[in-house]
Structure formats: structure tokens, C-alpha cells
Amino acid sequence: MAVLEIYNDKNKFEFEEGEFIFKILQENGIKIEVPCGGVGTCGKCKVRVVGGETTPLSPEELEHLSKDEIDGGIRLSCLTKALGNVTIELLNLDENHKILTDGYMPNLKINPPITKKIINLSECELNKNNYEEIVNSELNVDKIQDIESLKALQKSFKTGNLTSIFLNDELIGIEHGINKKIYGIAVDIGTTTVVASLIDMVNGVEIASETMINPQKEYGSDVLSRIDFANKNENGLELLNNAIIGGINKLIFDLSTQNNISVENIYEVSIAANTTMMHFLLNIDAESIGKSPYLSVFLSGKNIPSKDVGINISPFGRIYCLPGVSGYIGADIVAGVIVSELLKAEKNVLFIDIGTNGEIIFSKKGILSSCSCAAGPALEGMNISHGMRAANGAIEGIKFTENGVELKVIGNKDPVGICGSGILDSISEIVRTGLVGKTGRLINANGKNNEYTNLIIEKNSKKFVQISKSPEIVVSQKDIRQVQLAKAAIVSGFLALLDENNLTMEEIDEVIIAGQFGKHLTVESLVGSGIIPEKLGKKVRYIGNSSKTGALMCLLSKESRNEMESVSKDIKYFELSTKENYEKLFVDSLNF
């Protein structure tokens, strides 16, 4: 056995010689970002090899790493095997990410599915031959099904009071004594981030929110790479399930301890997520979602005992999973439809959740149709030369001026990379200043009468737009193409939906931008990059994290929950690949 030592935290791990460094780290619980799932295509899993013998640089590493990085011992951990004792340095960035937790919520009548009824046992008629029958008669139920409730009966007849817990009309638990507290957790499981809010279900109050990066990220940055990871690894599905369950339990623990609330007083967790994330949550294989005809195992809403899922709340707790529409229009989007009240709209509304999947809903005066377009991770800072997540040091805003480039950096730190909003800002500015032509190709700096051409630099016969000189941060021609592909996916998606509804762009009355990522994008950058056509710019409205808001509404309102179930069946899903001439529509949408 050989030993891998981590220089900057002194951890040491034994491993079989010839193992990939990434796998050694992963098996020992060391988190390292691998958006591609460890297949060597993203170039993000960098470590510094301080000492020891490793395999030679691969062609993929030569493509992803700069000369300075190679000279400094930087390697891609998923492509580098440790051939003996090796010492490495982790290069993880501060994960103080900006995650949106709030959002618009329509008027809501507080009528939660979880309720309690207190019984004073001294007032009960003791005309039965056992405690259970006495309580059944008082509660108008047939029988008590679980052992914990039966144990509570004995204590209750000693103390004189009991608290019964109902989910709608179903008795789900009995507690001894008087306990009027009812708390719930609303969760949005995004591919990139997880948001959880603690809710007082008696008073309808949101007490606090906690966020984290989705712990499944180490197995892939998007749903397809995670599905692939689950398929190619014997315990892949179990690892993905354990990661998200562990993450949710941590958020619940943090929320309860920070607000002096017992987890035993949390009776329901309401969860909105895309269809793949929902499958992984319940430890269900999502392989069929990843290949044609993209069928999921289930789409309907689920109400499951929390102990069956592994989420740590009350022993009588339930997990409510919101319903979805298709393999790529999930419960998170259904939540957005309810929050934005699209079914009640008396106008034509375009709803876009901008992200890796680019889900789109079109409401033609309340008639709903949907599609999902593969926008890719570029808009979230992935697959970009100096792309990163929205952490401290990430450039989130860019403006080209006559005096140079003005940067807005998260945390007011020195810049280390560009996050999604910064990428979109930079492309918008590159287009505005004429540094690219209509097709997206960078102009030839020599001989062009353009005051911004000094921002274009050349290296190894390749052109870049220099965003920062020290440290050097650039936008490459490839980066521009990545954003063009994302833009074309979204634009062609909503144009296809318009065509299906026999409407023109001029007939759109409102554009709703949803999602934790979309809220950070300005109308100027959306229009400037071409994701939103200029004629729609003044019609844009942001609603924030509608996925979490929808989960919250399901905790507090039976009517909202019923509406979710109904609406999910009313949304028509349109598969873009089946549309005639869709490829031409996509290609036409590439141009700026």
C-alpha cells in the first residue's frame, strides 16, 4: 500500500498504487469539484503535486493546463495516477457562494396539511377495554398503526393529555402531553445548489433559511454526468443518494439548532427538484431519463414517511415530493408555474428558468406548454476558460469603458475567475463594443477603427478578450461559442413554443425570469447577449427562487398542494427534437 498526503491539511490516506488521485480523495470524503464527473473534460479538478511519482501528463491535461500551471506542478486529479507515495496540495476555493433563497409569493390562505388535535383524557368516557379504543373513538379513526404512538398512549393516560398529529384526515402520530408546535422545512434541490427554509406552520411564518452547494457536485456538474456516474459505478446511485440526504439533514440540523427548535417538532419536509434530483433523493435509478425517449420512473407527487427516506425529523414526519411533468420539466418548474400564477394569466406569458437545462413554460392565456433546452453549464460559469461558481473572488459584473475594464467582484476580493453573471456581462459588452461580428467571431484587432481592440490579445495564434491583466483572466473564442450555444438553445426553445401556439414574439405580454441564477442577471446583459430579444427587454419580471417558494406554499396550503398535482397534468410537454426544422431554428438563433 502507498500513502497519499495532503500537504495543506496533513491528512494521509492509504491506497493501492496506480489509483487516480481524484478517486483516492473521493473515497476518503475529500470534496473536490469535478463538474464532468471525473472523465477529464472540464479541467476543474486541479491539485498541485508537491512530491512523489505520478503518471505523465496526458493530452487532455496539456489542453486544459497553462504552461505556468504545468511548471508549478498542477495536475488534473481525475487523469493523474499516483504510482507510489505522493504528496499533493488542494487548491479548493472558498465556497462562500451567493445562493438566492427568497422570491415572489402570491397571496396564500394558511391551511396546512399537517394539523394537531389536543385531547384532555380526563374528559373521555372510559367505557372501552383498552386505551387505543378510547382514543380512536375521540379522534374518529379506526386504529393506531405505529408503535411510537402506542407507547405515547401509556404516558398520555398518566399525564392526562395527548396530542394527535394528522396529515389531512389521516392520523400519522400521537405524542403524550400537550404540544402545539408544528414546523416544516421547504427545500429546493437544484443541480448546483440546495436551499432550505424553516417554516412555522401554525402561524405561516418563514423563520430562517440555510443554503449549500449540492453535495452531489463531486460526481458531476449536471444531471447527465451524474446519471452517467450512477450507471458506471457499482455504488454510484447510493453515493448520490447519501450525498443529498446528508446535505438535507445538515441543513435541517443547522436550522433547528440555530433557532432553538427540536427536530422532533418538524413534521414535514416539502421538496421541489428537477426530475433527476427527485429520483436520486428517493434512491431510484434515473438511467432512463438520460436516453431517448427520456422516460422517468415516476412524476406524481409523493408523500412518504421521513424515516423511509432517511431524513431526520419527527418520528411521525413525512416527506412531500412535488409532482413533475416530464423527465426534463420537473417539480421545480411546476412550483414556478404555481408561484407565478400562469394558469390564471389572462395574457401571454413566457416563463424561463435560466440554467443548465433551460426549462421554458409558455402560458397562452392560461393554456400551458413547455419544453426543455440543453443550455449547458456555461451560463453558470462552467466549461469556461476562467469560469467558476459564484464564490468570493468571482467576477460577477463587467463594464468596458474608455478607461479600461470595470469589474464587480464578489466579496470585494482580488479576481480569480468569472461566474455566470460575469460571463453574460462580458459577452454582452463584447457584442456592444463590436469586438465580435454577427457570427460571434472575434474581430482582427489590427487595422480596425475600434477603441476597444486593445482588449483583444493573441497567444499561440488564438484570440482572447482580456478581462483582467493581473491575474490574467480572459474570455476565449471558445467561451463565446459556449455562450452562443446556450443562447441559441434558449431562444430556439421559446421560438418553437411560440410557433406551436401560433403566436409571434410581438404577442408576448410578459417574460418571467425564475431561478436562483436568473435573479443575478440584469436585463441589460440578457438583452445584450441576445438571450432575451431587445423587443422583450421592457417586459421582463424576476420572481426569484420560485422552486423553494412553491415548496413552502405546499407546506402551508392544502389548496396549493392540490393545485400542484392538477397543474402538473395540465402542462403539455413539447420535445424540441421532434419539431420539423428545429435544427435550422437553432442555427439561426446562434447569431448575435
Backbone torsions as a table, in degrees:
resi	resn	phi	psi	omega
1	MET	NA	140.7	175.7
2	ALA	-104.7	171.7	-176.8
3	VAL	-125.2	130.6	171.8
4	LEU	-101.7	121.8	178.0
5	GLU	-109.3	133.8	176.1
6	ILE	-95.6	112.0	-170.8
7	TYR	-59.6	-40.9	-172.2
8	ASN	-93.6	5.1	167.8
9	ASP	-141.0	6.3	170.6
10	LYS	66.4	13.5	174.0
11	ASN	-73.0	147.3	176.4
12	LYS	-132.7	136.7	-178.4
13	PHE	-134.5	135.6	175.1
14	GLU	-83.0	148.7	179.6
15	PHE	-157.6	163.0	174.8
16	GLU	-78.7	130.5	-179.9
17	GLU	-54.5	140.3	-179.5
18	GLY	94.3	7.4	179.6
19	GLU	-86.5	146.7	175.0
20	PHE	-67.3	138.3	-178.9
21	ILE	-59.0	-40.9	179.2
22	PHE	-57.8	-42.8	-177.7
23	LYS	-68.0	-37.3	177.4
24	ILE	-61.2	-45.7	179.8
25	LEU	-63.4	-44.9	-177.6
26	GLN	-62.2	-44.8	-178.0
27	GLU	-67.8	-18.0	-180.0
28	ASN	-108.0	18.1	172.3
29	GLY	75.9	15.9	177.9
30	ILE	-88.6	119.5	-176.2
31	LYS	-80.6	126.6	176.2
32	ILE	-142.6	136.1	-172.4
33	GLU	-74.7	123.4	177.7
34	VAL	-136.8	78.7	-176.6
35	PRO	-55.3	-29.5	-177.4
36	CYS	-87.0	-1.2	-179.8
37	GLY	82.5	12.7	176.3
38	GLY	89.0	28.5	179.9
39	VAL	-107.9	7.0	171.2
40	GLY	83.9	20.4	-176.6
41	THR	-107.7	-15.6	-174.9
42	CYS	-98.0	-25.9	178.5
43	GLY	72.9	21.6	-174.3
44	LYS	-101.2	-17.5	-172.0
45	CYS	-88.0	52.7	-173.8
46	LYS	-77.7	138.2	169.9
47	VAL	-134.9	159.6	175.4
48	ARG	-103.3	122.8	176.1
49	VAL	-84.9	112.4	-176.6
50	VAL	-85.8	-35.1	-179.5
51	GLY	-165.3	160.7	179.2
52	GLY	105.6	173.3	-175.3
53	GLU	-101.8	129.9	177.8
54	THR	-132.3	169.5	176.3
55	THR	-67.2	155.0	-179.9
56	PRO	-63.2	162.7	176.3
57	LEU	-58.3	134.0	178.3
58	SER	-88.8	162.3	176.6
59	PRO	-57.2	-35.8	179.4
60	GLU	-65.3	-37.8	178.6
61	GLU	-67.6	-39.0	178.6
62	LEU	-62.7	-29.5	178.8
63	GLU	-76.3	-38.3	-173.3
64	HIS	-88.7	-25.5	-173.5
65	LEU	-102.1	141.5	176.4
66	SER	-79.0	167.3	178.4
67	LYS	-61.0	-42.3	179.8
68	ASP	-62.3	-39.2	179.0
69	GLU	-66.2	-43.7	179.6
70	ILE	-62.7	-44.3	178.2
71	ASP	-62.4	-28.4	-179.2
72	GLY	-88.2	5.6	176.3
73	GLY	86.0	13.1	-179.3
74	ILE	-75.6	134.7	177.0
75	ARG	-133.8	160.4	171.1
76	LEU	-90.2	118.4	-170.7
77	SER	-65.8	-26.3	-178.5
78	CYS	-79.6	-10.4	-179.4
79	LEU	-115.1	0.0	-175.0
80	THR	-112.5	121.3	177.4
81	LYS	-94.9	140.0	174.6
82	ALA	-89.7	120.4	-174.6
83	LEU	-95.8	-2.1	178.8
84	GLY	-173.4	-158.0	176.8
85	ASN	-59.9	129.2	-176.2
86	VAL	-136.6	141.3	173.7
87	THR	-115.3	130.8	-179.8
88	ILE	-128.5	163.1	172.9
89	GLU	-119.1	128.6	176.9
90	LEU	-76.9	144.0	-177.8
91	LEU	-117.0	24.8	-177.5
92	ASN	-59.6	137.7	177.0
93	LEU	-86.0	159.3	174.3
94	ASP	-57.1	125.2	-177.7
95	GLU	-95.2	40.8	175.2
96	ASN	-83.5	71.7	-171.3
97	HIS	-80.4	152.1	174.0
98	LYS	-89.9	112.4	-178.8
99	ILE	-124.0	127.6	-178.3
100	LEU	-78.8	129.0	-179.2
101	THR	-112.0	-21.3	-174.2
102	ASP	-103.8	174.0	179.5
103	GLY	-178.7	168.4	178.4
104	TYR	-65.4	141.1	174.3
105	MET	-136.2	130.4	178.7
106	PRO	-70.6	170.2	176.9
107	ASN	-58.0	139.7	-172.0
108	LEU	-137.5	129.3	172.9
109	LYS	-85.7	121.2	-177.6
110	ILE	-74.1	112.0	-178.8
111	ASN	-153.2	69.9	-170.5
112	PRO	-68.3	147.0	176.0
113	PRO	-64.3	-30.8	178.7
114	ILE	-89.8	123.8	177.9
115	THR	-136.8	167.8	177.8
116	LYS	-129.3	152.6	173.7
117	LYS	-133.3	126.5	-179.8
118	ILE	-94.2	134.4	178.0
119	ILE	-120.0	127.5	172.0
120	ASN	-88.6	105.4	-172.7
121	LEU	-68.4	-22.0	179.5
122	SER	-68.0	-18.0	-179.9
123	GLU	-94.9	-2.8	-178.4
124	CYS	-80.3	148.0	173.7
125	GLU	-79.5	122.4	-177.7
126	LEU	-91.7	58.7	-176.2
127	ASN	-105.4	17.8	177.5
128	LYS	-113.5	167.4	-177.4
129	ASN	-98.9	8.9	173.1
130	ASN	-157.2	157.6	-176.5
131	TYR	-60.6	-39.9	-176.2
132	GLU	-58.3	-46.0	-178.0
133	GLU	-65.1	-34.7	177.5
134	ILE	-61.9	-47.7	-178.6
135	VAL	-69.6	-39.7	177.8
136	ASN	-56.7	-41.3	179.8
137	SER	-64.6	-40.5	-179.9
138	GLU	-68.5	-36.3	-176.0
139	LEU	-93.2	-8.0	-178.7
140	ASN	60.2	47.3	175.7
141	VAL	-123.8	161.4	-177.1
142	ASP	-77.6	-46.5	-176.0
143	LYS	-159.9	163.9	175.1
144	ILE	-102.0	125.4	-167.7
145	GLN	-94.8	-25.7	-170.7
146	ASP	-110.7	153.0	-174.7
147	ILE	-67.0	-40.6	-178.6
148	GLU	-59.1	-37.8	178.5
149	SER	-69.3	-39.5	178.1
150	LEU	-63.4	-38.4	176.8
151	LYS	-63.5	-37.2	-179.3
152	ALA	-67.0	-27.8	179.5
153	LEU	-60.0	-46.0	-178.8
154	GLN	-58.3	-46.8	179.8
155	LYS	-66.6	-36.0	-176.1
156	SER	-65.8	-38.8	-179.7
157	PHE	-72.8	-17.2	173.8
158	LYS	-80.4	-40.9	-176.7
159	THR	-86.4	-21.0	176.3
160	GLY	97.5	-6.5	-179.4
161	ASN	-140.6	151.4	171.3
162	LEU	-140.9	157.2	177.9
163	THR	-117.0	121.2	177.5
164	SER	-99.6	144.5	-176.7
165	ILE	-118.2	127.8	-178.3
166	PHE	-119.6	142.5	165.1
167	LEU	-108.8	105.6	-169.0
168	ASN	56.5	-115.6	-179.6
169	ASP	-102.1	5.4	-176.7
170	GLU	-95.9	125.3	174.1
171	LEU	-72.7	120.3	-178.7
172	ILE	-112.9	-7.9	179.3
173	GLY	-177.6	158.9	175.6
174	ILE	-132.5	133.3	175.8
175	GLU	-118.2	144.5	177.6
176	HIS	-79.8	150.7	-179.1
177	GLY	81.0	-167.5	-179.0
178	ILE	-108.1	121.8	178.8
179	ASN	-142.1	102.4	-176.8
180	LYS	-91.8	-2.5	-175.6
181	LYS	-75.6	135.1	174.5
182	ILE	-139.8	115.0	177.2
183	TYR	-119.5	154.6	176.4
184	GLY	-138.4	167.1	178.2
185	ILE	-124.8	125.3	173.8
186	ALA	-100.0	126.0	-173.8
187	VAL	-124.7	134.5	169.7
188	ASP	-113.2	110.9	175.8
189	ILE	-95.2	102.8	174.0
190	GLY	-93.7	162.1	177.2
191	THR	-60.6	-33.9	-177.3
192	THR	-99.5	-39.8	-173.7
193	THR	-131.4	159.7	174.7
194	VAL	-127.5	131.4	178.9
195	VAL	-123.1	135.2	177.4
196	ALA	-133.3	137.2	178.0
197	SER	-122.8	138.3	176.4
198	LEU	-89.8	126.5	-173.4
199	ILE	-121.0	130.3	168.5
200	ASP	-81.8	105.3	-173.1
201	MET	-79.2	-14.4	177.0
202	VAL	-76.2	-44.1	-175.7
203	ASN	-102.3	-5.4	179.0
204	GLY	69.2	38.7	-174.8
205	VAL	-115.7	133.5	172.0
206	GLU	-85.2	115.7	-173.2
207	ILE	-84.1	-46.5	-175.5
208	ALA	-163.6	162.2	176.5
209	SER	-130.6	148.8	173.7
210	GLU	-132.8	150.7	-178.6
211	THR	-134.7	159.9	172.8
212	MET	-156.7	160.6	169.1
213	ILE	-72.9	136.5	-179.6
214	ASN	-54.7	118.1	-176.5
215	PRO	-65.0	-9.5	175.4
216	GLN	-75.8	-6.3	-174.0
217	LYS	-58.2	-28.7	-178.5
218	GLU	-69.3	-10.7	178.9
219	TYR	-104.8	4.1	178.9
220	GLY	145.7	149.2	-175.5
221	SER	-89.3	-17.7	-179.0
222	ASP	-132.6	174.6	-174.0
223	VAL	-65.4	-37.2	-177.4
224	LEU	-67.4	-39.9	179.2
225	SER	-68.0	-31.4	177.6
226	ARG	-75.2	-38.5	174.4
227	ILE	-60.6	-42.2	178.8
228	ASP	-63.1	-41.8	178.0
229	PHE	-61.4	-43.5	-179.4
230	ALA	-63.2	-36.0	-177.6
231	ASN	-75.7	-33.4	-172.7
232	LYS	-92.5	-8.5	-179.5
233	ASN	-119.4	132.6	-174.3
234	GLU	-54.6	-41.3	179.8
235	ASN	-109.4	24.4	-176.1
236	GLY	-60.5	-46.0	-179.6
237	LEU	-63.0	-40.5	179.0
238	GLU	-63.0	-40.5	178.9
239	LEU	-64.0	-42.6	179.0
240	LEU	-64.6	-41.9	178.6
241	ASN	-65.1	-46.7	179.9
242	ASN	-61.1	-36.7	-178.3
243	ALA	-63.1	-48.3	-176.0
244	ILE	-74.9	-36.6	177.2
245	ILE	-64.3	-43.9	177.7
246	GLY	-61.7	-39.1	178.9
247	GLY	-64.6	-45.4	179.5
248	ILE	-64.4	-41.8	178.6
249	ASN	-62.1	-36.3	177.5
250	LYS	-66.0	-43.4	178.9
251	LEU	-61.9	-41.9	179.0
252	ILE	-64.6	-43.7	178.9
253	PHE	-60.6	-46.3	-179.4
254	ASP	-62.8	-44.0	-179.2
255	LEU	-64.1	-41.4	-177.0
256	SER	-71.9	-44.1	-177.7
257	THR	-69.9	-38.8	-179.2
258	GLN	-69.5	-20.6	-178.1
259	ASN	-115.8	15.7	175.2
260	ASN	53.4	47.6	179.4
261	ILE	-122.7	132.4	177.8
262	SER	-73.2	136.8	177.5
263	VAL	-63.1	-21.2	179.3
264	GLU	-71.9	-11.8	174.7
265	ASN	-97.3	7.4	173.9
266	ILE	-98.9	116.5	-170.3
267	TYR	-108.4	-13.3	179.7
268	GLU	-152.3	143.4	172.0
269	VAL	-120.6	119.8	179.6
270	SER	-102.3	126.2	-170.0
271	ILE	-124.7	126.0	170.7
272	ALA	-110.4	137.2	-178.1
273	ALA	-163.5	163.5	171.9
274	ASN	-71.5	167.0	-169.4
275	THR	-62.2	-39.6	179.3
276	THR	-66.3	-45.0	178.5
277	MET	-60.7	-36.3	179.4
278	MET	-66.6	-38.4	176.7
279	HIS	-63.9	-47.3	179.8
280	PHE	-62.5	-35.9	178.1
281	LEU	-58.0	-40.8	-177.4
282	LEU	-94.7	10.7	177.5
283	ASN	61.7	40.1	-179.0
284	ILE	-112.2	131.7	-178.0
285	ASP	-59.2	128.4	-178.8
286	ALA	-106.3	16.3	-174.8
287	GLU	-54.3	-40.6	-175.3
288	SER	-66.7	-21.0	178.1
289	ILE	-71.5	-25.5	-173.7
290	GLY	-86.3	-1.4	-179.5
291	LYS	-143.3	153.9	-177.6
292	SER	-56.9	136.8	7.5
293	PRO	-92.2	25.8	170.9
294	TYR	61.2	45.0	-179.0
295	LEU	-87.7	137.8	175.5
296	SER	-93.1	164.5	176.9
297	VAL	-73.5	-38.5	-179.6
298	PHE	-148.9	160.1	175.6
299	LEU	-136.7	-22.3	-175.8
300	SER	-69.1	157.7	176.2
301	GLY	-65.1	148.3	-178.2
302	LYS	-127.2	140.7	173.1
303	ASN	-122.7	109.6	-167.0
304	ILE	-127.2	139.7	174.0
305	PRO	-55.8	133.4	-175.6
306	SER	-61.2	-32.4	-179.0
307	LYS	-67.1	-25.2	177.6
308	ASP	-73.3	-25.1	-179.4
309	VAL	-92.5	-26.4	-179.0
310	GLY	98.0	14.8	179.5
311	ILE	-93.1	130.0	-170.0
312	ASN	-89.5	93.2	172.5
313	ILE	-135.2	-154.8	178.3
314	SER	-52.7	145.6	176.4
315	PRO	-60.8	-16.7	177.5
316	PHE	-101.2	10.1	-173.0
317	GLY	-68.0	155.5	177.8
318	ARG	-127.0	152.6	173.9
319	ILE	-112.3	123.7	175.6
320	TYR	-107.5	118.7	176.8
321	CYS	-100.4	119.8	-178.8
322	LEU	-64.3	153.9	-178.4
323	PRO	-79.3	156.0	176.6
324	GLY	-116.8	-176.9	-177.2
325	VAL	-111.8	-42.1	-176.9
326	SER	-156.8	-176.8	178.7
327	GLY	-60.9	-24.9	-177.1
328	TYR	-125.0	7.3	167.2
329	ILE	-123.2	98.8	-169.8
330	GLY	-97.3	-171.3	-179.3
331	ALA	-63.2	-29.3	178.3
332	ASP	-62.9	-34.5	179.8
333	ILE	-79.6	-36.8	173.9
334	VAL	-58.9	-41.2	176.4
335	ALA	-58.7	-43.1	179.2
336	GLY	-62.5	-36.4	178.1
337	VAL	-63.0	-42.4	-179.7
338	ILE	-69.3	-44.8	-178.4
339	VAL	-61.4	-41.8	-178.0
340	SER	-85.7	-0.5	175.8
341	GLU	55.1	42.2	-177.9
342	LEU	-64.1	-32.2	-178.0
343	LEU	-66.1	-26.3	-178.4
344	LYS	-94.5	-2.5	-174.8
345	ALA	-66.1	132.3	176.5
346	GLU	-102.3	26.8	178.8
347	LYS	-144.5	178.4	-179.9
348	ASN	-94.3	117.6	-172.7
349	VAL	-125.0	131.9	175.1
350	LEU	-103.0	122.3	-179.4
351	PHE	-112.1	122.6	-178.5
352	ILE	-127.2	125.1	170.2
353	ASP	-100.7	101.6	-174.1
354	ILE	-80.5	120.3	179.5
355	GLY	-176.9	-160.4	-176.5
356	THR	-57.9	-40.1	-176.8
357	ASN	-92.6	-24.3	177.7
358	GLY	58.6	58.1	179.9
359	GLU	-73.7	138.7	-176.7
360	ILE	-131.3	132.8	173.3
361	ILE	-120.5	136.5	173.4
362	PHE	-118.7	127.1	177.6
363	SER	-106.8	110.1	175.3
364	LYS	-93.3	82.3	-177.1
365	LYS	52.0	47.3	174.9
366	GLY	96.9	-9.9	174.9
367	ILE	-92.9	120.9	-167.2
368	LEU	-104.8	132.7	171.3
369	SER	-133.2	156.5	-172.4
370	SER	-145.1	160.0	170.6
371	CYS	-154.8	163.0	176.8
372	SER	-127.7	131.3	-178.3
373	CYS	-119.5	140.0	-177.0
374	ALA	-77.4	79.4	-178.9
375	ALA	-69.9	-26.2	-178.8
376	GLY	80.8	170.9	-172.7
377	PRO	-86.0	2.8	-175.5
378	ALA	-59.6	-38.3	-177.5
379	LEU	-69.7	-10.8	175.7
380	GLU	-108.1	16.3	174.2
381	GLY	89.6	6.6	-178.4
382	MET	-100.2	157.4	-177.1
383	ASN	58.2	30.2	178.7
384	ILE	-120.9	142.9	-173.7
385	SER	-47.4	-53.2	179.2
386	HIS	-115.7	31.4	-178.9
387	GLY	-74.5	149.5	177.0
388	MET	-157.1	169.5	176.3
389	ARG	-76.9	170.2	-174.7
390	ALA	-76.9	71.5	179.6
391	ALA	-112.5	173.6	175.5
392	ASN	-53.3	133.6	-179.3
393	GLY	94.3	-7.0	179.1
394	ALA	-83.4	132.9	175.0
395	ILE	-74.6	119.5	-178.5
396	GLU	-110.9	-11.4	178.8
397	GLY	-145.0	139.5	-176.2
398	ILE	-139.4	137.8	175.8
399	LYS	-141.1	125.5	175.2
400	PHE	-86.6	126.4	177.6
401	THR	-128.4	173.7	178.8
402	GLU	-67.2	-16.8	179.4
403	ASN	-96.7	0.3	-179.6
404	GLY	130.4	-152.3	-177.4
405	VAL	-107.8	122.5	176.3
406	GLU	-93.2	129.3	-176.3
407	LEU	-116.5	142.6	169.1
408	LYS	-114.1	117.7	-172.5
409	VAL	-115.7	133.2	179.8
410	ILE	-61.5	131.7	179.3
411	GLY	78.6	5.2	-177.0
412	ASN	53.0	37.1	179.5
413	LYS	-96.2	174.0	169.8
414	ASP	-67.1	141.4	-177.5
415	PRO	-68.9	141.2	175.7
416	VAL	-126.3	-11.6	-179.4
417	GLY	-178.1	-172.4	-177.7
418	ILE	-125.0	127.8	175.5
419	CYS	-91.5	-177.6	-172.1
420	GLY	-56.9	-48.4	-179.2
421	SER	-64.5	-33.1	177.0
422	GLY	-68.6	-38.9	177.0
423	ILE	-60.8	-46.7	-178.6
424	LEU	-66.1	-39.2	175.6
425	ASP	-60.1	-44.5	-177.3
426	SER	-65.0	-41.9	178.8
427	ILE	-65.1	-41.5	177.6
428	SER	-58.6	-42.9	179.9
429	GLU	-70.8	-38.4	177.9
430	ILE	-61.7	-40.2	177.6
431	VAL	-69.6	-46.3	-177.3
432	ARG	-58.8	-39.7	-175.3
433	THR	-89.0	3.2	175.0
434	GLY	75.5	21.5	178.9
435	LEU	-77.4	-11.3	172.2
436	VAL	-127.4	155.1	173.2
437	GLY	-85.7	-174.3	-178.1
438	LYS	-58.7	-34.1	-177.5
439	THR	-81.7	-7.5	179.6
440	GLY	96.6	0.9	179.9
441	ARG	-79.8	133.0	177.2
442	LEU	-63.4	139.4	-178.0
443	ILE	-74.0	163.1	174.1
444	ASN	-80.3	117.3	-174.3
445	ALA	-63.3	-31.4	-176.3
446	ASN	-73.5	126.8	173.8
447	GLY	81.5	0.2	179.4
448	LYS	-89.4	133.9	179.1
449	ASN	-85.4	75.0	-177.2
450	ASN	-141.7	121.8	-174.7
451	GLU	-68.0	-9.3	-177.0
452	TYR	-104.3	2.7	-176.8
453	THR	-65.2	-17.6	177.5
454	ASN	-66.3	-13.8	177.7
455	LEU	-79.7	-15.4	179.3
456	ILE	-87.5	123.6	177.9
457	ILE	-120.2	160.7	179.0
458	GLU	-123.7	137.9	174.7
459	LYS	-140.5	127.3	179.3
460	ASN	51.0	43.3	178.0
461	SER	66.3	14.6	177.1
462	LYS	-113.2	142.3	-178.2
463	LYS	-95.2	145.5	177.4
464	PHE	-140.7	153.7	169.6
465	VAL	-101.5	121.0	-175.7
466	GLN	-83.6	117.0	179.6
467	ILE	-91.8	-37.2	178.6
468	SER	-142.5	138.2	179.3
469	LYS	-85.4	-40.0	-177.3
470	SER	-140.3	106.8	-3.1
471	PRO	-71.3	157.7	-177.9
472	GLU	-73.3	120.1	177.1
473	ILE	-129.6	125.9	-174.0
474	VAL	-130.0	162.6	168.3
475	VAL	-113.6	122.5	-175.4
476	SER	-94.0	169.2	174.7
477	GLN	-59.9	-37.3	178.4
478	LYS	-64.1	-39.6	178.2
479	ASP	-61.6	-43.1	178.7
480	ILE	-60.2	-42.0	178.8
481	ARG	-63.1	-39.6	179.1
482	GLN	-60.2	-43.3	178.9
483	VAL	-69.1	-37.5	176.3
484	GLN	-59.1	-41.8	179.4
485	LEU	-63.5	-42.3	178.6
486	ALA	-64.3	-45.5	178.6
487	LYS	-59.4	-46.4	-178.3
488	ALA	-63.8	-37.8	179.3
489	ALA	-62.0	-46.3	-177.9
490	ILE	-69.6	-48.3	-177.6
491	VAL	-63.7	-46.6	179.8
492	SER	-64.8	-31.1	177.9
493	GLY	-63.4	-50.4	-177.6
494	PHE	-75.9	-26.3	174.5
495	LEU	-66.8	-37.3	177.2
496	ALA	-65.0	-40.6	177.5
497	LEU	-65.0	-40.3	176.7
498	LEU	-59.7	-43.9	-179.5
499	ASP	-62.8	-41.1	178.4
500	GLU	-62.3	-29.6	-179.2
501	ASN	-96.9	7.2	178.4
502	ASN	55.6	44.0	179.0
503	LEU	-125.7	159.5	175.9
504	THR	-107.0	167.4	-179.9
505	MET	-61.6	-33.6	-179.8
506	GLU	-63.5	-21.3	-177.5
507	GLU	-88.7	-0.4	174.9
508	ILE	-76.5	125.9	-178.0
509	ASP	-93.0	-27.3	-176.1
510	GLU	-154.4	145.3	174.3
511	VAL	-120.3	119.9	179.8
512	ILE	-103.3	125.2	176.2
513	ILE	-104.3	122.1	-177.3
514	ALA	-118.4	168.0	173.6
515	GLY	104.3	154.9	-178.6
516	GLN	-67.1	-27.5	178.7
517	PHE	-81.2	-43.9	-175.9
518	GLY	-57.9	-32.5	-177.8
519	LYS	-62.6	-26.0	-177.4
520	HIS	-85.6	-2.3	-178.1
521	LEU	-96.3	131.8	178.3
522	THR	-82.7	155.4	175.4
523	VAL	-59.0	-37.6	-178.7
524	GLU	-60.0	-44.2	-178.7
525	SER	-74.9	-33.5	176.9
526	LEU	-63.9	-43.3	179.1
527	VAL	-74.4	-43.3	-177.8
528	GLY	-62.2	-33.9	179.1
529	SER	-85.8	-9.6	177.3
530	GLY	90.4	1.9	179.1
531	ILE	-66.7	-38.9	173.4
532	ILE	-112.9	120.6	178.3
533	PRO	-57.6	147.2	-174.6
534	GLU	-56.5	-36.9	-177.2
535	LYS	-67.8	-13.2	178.5
536	LEU	-102.7	-3.7	-173.6
537	GLY	-56.3	-40.0	-177.4
538	LYS	-80.6	-1.6	-178.9
539	LYS	-103.5	6.6	-175.1
540	VAL	-80.5	136.2	173.5
541	ARG	-133.2	134.9	178.2
542	TYR	-97.9	138.1	176.7
543	ILE	-121.2	5.7	174.4
544	GLY	70.7	-149.5	-174.6
545	ASN	-81.5	78.8	-177.0
546	SER	-69.6	-21.2	178.3
547	SER	-64.9	-50.1	178.3
548	LYS	-66.7	-38.6	179.3
549	THR	-61.7	-40.5	177.2
550	GLY	-63.6	-39.7	176.8
551	ALA	-63.4	-39.4	177.8
552	LEU	-63.3	-44.0	179.7
553	MET	-60.5	-34.7	179.0
554	CYS	-70.0	-26.7	174.8
555	LEU	-70.4	-37.3	-168.8
556	LEU	-98.4	-11.3	-171.6
557	SER	-143.4	119.1	173.6
558	LYS	-61.4	-38.2	-177.9
559	GLU	-63.4	-41.4	178.5
560	SER	-63.9	-40.4	179.9
561	ARG	-64.2	-44.5	178.5
562	ASN	-63.8	-37.1	179.7
563	GLU	-66.2	-38.8	176.9
564	MET	-57.4	-48.0	-177.9
565	GLU	-62.2	-41.0	-178.3
566	SER	-69.8	-47.8	-176.3
567	VAL	-63.8	-36.7	-178.7
568	SER	-59.1	-27.1	178.9
569	LYS	-87.3	-15.2	-177.4
570	ASP	-93.3	-11.4	-178.2
571	ILE	-84.9	118.9	178.3
572	LYS	-80.7	128.7	178.2
573	TYR	-97.2	132.7	-177.2
574	PHE	-117.6	117.3	179.9
575	GLU	-83.8	113.3	-173.9
576	LEU	-59.6	-35.5	-175.5
577	SER	-64.6	-16.6	-179.4
578	THR	-90.7	-7.4	-177.7
579	LYS	-76.8	133.5	178.2
580	GLU	-63.5	133.4	178.1
581	ASN	65.5	21.4	179.7
582	TYR	-64.7	-36.8	-179.7
583	GLU	-59.2	-40.5	177.8
584	LYS	-65.5	-40.7	178.5
585	LEU	-61.7	-40.1	178.9
586	PHE	-65.2	-47.8	-178.6
587	VAL	-62.0	-42.3	179.3
588	ASP	-63.2	-26.8	-177.8
589	SER	-83.2	-5.2	-179.4
590	LEU	-71.1	-33.0	-174.4
591	ASN	-67.8	146.9	175.4
592	PHE	-81.7	NA	NA
